[in-house]
Structures are given as C-alpha cells and as structure tokens.
Amino acid sequence: MSSVATPNGATPVGTLSASGSFSGKVRHIPIATTYDTAIFTGDFVHLVTGGFVEVSTMTTAFQTGLVGIFMGCAYTDPTTGQLTFSANWPANNAATDAVAYVADDPNLIFQMQADDAIPVAGLGFNVSVVQTAGSTTIGRSKNALDGSSEATTATLPLRIIGFVDGPDSAAGDAYTDCYVTYTPGQHAYTVALGI
C-alpha cells in the first residue's frame, strides 16, 4: 500500500531486454569469509577487488562495480557444518564457501517504494536511494527511493520508468511505489572501465 511506509528494497519484476522475458535468473558471486557487513534481500550489491560481492552504499551517485540486487545466499554453517540457505548474509559469518545469489541483468526492472510522494511528472526522472538497515527477522532490505530527489541529474543511480497502479497504489501516493531501472551507464556490465 502506498499510503503506508513499507520499504523493502528492490524487487525484480521484469526486464527492458528486447525478448521481454524475465525468468528470475541469478548469478552466484562469492562473498568473502568474515565479510563484516550484513546484506539483505533487496539490497544493491557491487563487485570488489578479489572477485567478491559486497553491499552497495550508493545513495546520490552510483557505486563502482554496481552489479545487481542481492536475492539471498548459501554457505556451509561453520558451527553446524550444514549447508544453509538464507535471505540475508549475517555480518562476520566465518563460512568459507559463501555465495550470493545476485539478479545481475543490467536491463532489470524492479519495484521500489519511495519515502515520499512522487507525482506522475516524476516519470523518466532519475532518483537517489535512501539506505536503511534491513530486517534480521525476515532478511529483507528496508532501502527506499528518495522521493524528494527526482531530477535530470545523470549521476543519480536509478531512473523511474513507471508507477505501480492498483487498488492501493498510484502515482502521487504518500509513499509512491515505482518501477525503476538503472540509469544508463551505471551498471558494472555496461561500463567500459573494469573494477
């Protein structure tokens, strides 16, 4: 509902690709042993030196190596020895075989809620991200779009391409639910310079 603040990060819903096909595919990218920051489903992640993925801290500008959206992870629990699938990466986990499931399509369309009203006139504008700690209870991100940031600024990381339209959601609602994609040239796979 767009009248209630319920931010839950980025949720993949489709693609801009010519095929129009979206099958929810993810790529497995390693997480460094004892990486000390929690990652939640719906958080943006970026590639770092060494071939690992870490949570993105981008807000008003894209972050080098931005590769996609975290969709969970798998690792062998160092205490129990059991293969574990989790909606979030617990900070300082000592697992040596952890992999993140990353929705890494640079043409991905995803749904995000804004922390403020975004009118229809915001369609096509670029926006920034509000970073908020995720929920350890459900493993979900609480990041949102910055509802007061829409502008033509090329360095803002995300672009509004539509609004969720339904019985409880419409453009201009108090906490507008939007369809967004990466601003052109922001995703790691579309930038000529490597990480």
C-alpha positions, 0 to 999 in steps of 0.5 A: 500500500502506498499510503503506508511506509513499507520499504523493502528494497528492490524487487525484480519484476521484469526486464527492458531486454528486447525478448521481454522475458524475465525468468528470475535468473541469478548469478552466484558471486562469492562473498568473502569469509568474515565479510563484516557487513550484513546484506539483505534481500533487496539490497544493491550489491557491487563487485570488489577487488578479489572477485567478491560481492559486497553491499552497495552504499550508493545513495546520490551517485552510483557505486563502482562495480554496481552489479545487481540486487542481492536475492539471498545466499548459501554457505556451509554453517561453520558451527553446524557444518550444514549447508544453509540457505538464507535471505540475508548474509549475517555480518562476520559469518566465518563460512568459507564457501559463501555465495550470493545469489545476485539478479545481475541483468543490467536491463532489470526492472524492479519495484521500489517504494519511495519515502515520499510522494512522487507525482506522475511528472516524476516519470523518466526522472532519475532518483537517489536511494535512501539506505536503511538497515534491513530486517534480521527477522525476515532478511529483507532490505528496508532501502527506499527511493528518495522521493524528494530527489527526482531530477535530470541529474545523470549521476543519480543511480536509478531512473523511474520508468513507471508507477505501480497502479492498483487498488492501493497504489498510484502515482502521487501516493504518500509513499509512491511505489515505482518501477525503476531501472538503472540509469544508463551507464551505471551498471558494472556490465555496461561500463567500459572501465573494469573494477 
